[in-house]
Amino acid sequence: MSEPLRCEYDCVGHRGKTDWHHPISKDGKVGLYLCEAHHSLLFGRKRKYTFEYDIDKSLAEMRYEVCLLVIDVVKKAGYTKEDIDKN
């Protein structure tokens, strides 16, 4: 049996199923796994989930970190942040 997918954002808690996030439409092989809670940060979620109240970061800070993680993955694949066309 294979190991369950894990969210690649380093956080003390995660919520929802984990899916492949591919930020470049033309290349679905470039991306990372994010749980629903952390993927929703990319869309500008406005409220913290219960498990996030103990995290000493604002949603904006966490969103910024997830965006940096996405950019890092894109750059390692030979693209630039300007190639990102979906969140």
C-alpha positions as CSV (number, residue, x, y, z in Angstrom):
1,M,0.0,0.0,0.0
2,S,1.4,3.4,-0.9
3,E,1.9,6.2,1.6
4,P,-0.8,8.9,1.6
5,L,0.0,12.2,-0.1
6,R,1.4,14.8,2.2
7,C,1.0,18.6,2.0
8,E,4.4,20.1,1.1
9,Y,3.8,23.3,3.1
10,D,5.6,23.1,6.4
11,C,2.9,23.7,9.0
12,V,1.8,22.2,12.3
13,G,-1.7,21.3,10.9
14,H,-3.4,20.4,7.7
15,R,-7.0,20.1,6.7
16,G,-8.8,18.4,3.9
17,K,-7.6,16.1,1.2
18,T,-4.2,16.6,-0.5
19,D,-4.2,17.3,-4.2
20,W,-1.6,18.1,-6.9
21,H,-1.4,21.8,-7.5
22,H,0.1,22.6,-10.9
23,P,0.6,26.4,-11.3
24,I,1.5,26.3,-15.0
25,S,-1.4,25.1,-17.3
26,K,0.9,24.0,-20.1
27,D,3.0,21.7,-17.8
28,G,0.9,19.6,-15.4
29,K,4.1,17.8,-14.3
30,V,5.4,20.9,-12.5
31,G,3.8,21.5,-9.1
32,L,3.4,20.4,-5.5
33,Y,1.0,18.7,-3.2
34,L,-1.1,21.0,-1.0
35,C,-3.9,20.2,1.4
36,E,-7.2,22.0,0.9
37,A,-6.5,24.4,3.7
38,H,-3.2,25.5,2.3
39,H,-4.3,25.5,-1.3
40,S,-7.1,27.9,-0.3
41,L,-4.5,30.4,0.9
42,L,-3.6,30.9,-2.7
43,F,-7.1,32.1,-3.4
44,G,-7.1,34.6,-0.6
45,R,-9.0,32.8,2.2
46,K,-10.1,35.4,4.7
47,R,-10.4,33.5,7.9
48,K,-8.2,31.2,9.9
49,Y,-9.3,27.6,10.5
50,T,-9.5,26.5,14.1
51,F,-6.2,24.6,13.9
52,E,-4.5,27.8,12.7
53,Y,-5.3,29.9,15.8
54,D,-2.2,28.6,17.6
55,I,0.1,29.5,14.6
56,D,1.9,32.7,15.3
57,K,1.5,34.0,11.7
58,S,-1.2,35.9,9.9
59,L,-3.0,34.4,6.9
60,A,-1.1,36.9,4.7
61,E,2.2,35.6,6.0
62,M,1.2,32.0,5.4
63,R,-0.1,32.8,1.9
64,Y,3.2,34.5,1.2
65,E,5.1,31.4,2.3
66,V,3.0,29.1,0.1
67,C,3.5,31.4,-2.8
68,L,7.3,31.3,-2.3
69,L,7.1,27.5,-2.2
70,V,5.2,27.5,-5.5
71,I,7.7,29.9,-7.1
72,D,10.6,27.7,-5.8
73,V,9.1,24.6,-7.4
74,V,8.5,26.4,-10.7
75,K,12.1,27.8,-10.8
76,K,13.6,24.3,-10.1
77,A,11.7,23.1,-13.1
78,G,13.3,25.8,-15.3
79,Y,10.4,28.2,-15.4
80,T,10.0,31.7,-14.0
81,K,7.4,33.1,-11.7
82,E,5.9,34.9,-14.8
83,D,5.1,31.5,-16.2
84,I,2.6,30.8,-13.4
85,D,-0.9,31.2,-14.7
86,K,-3.0,29.6,-12.1
87,N,-3.3,29.3,-8.4
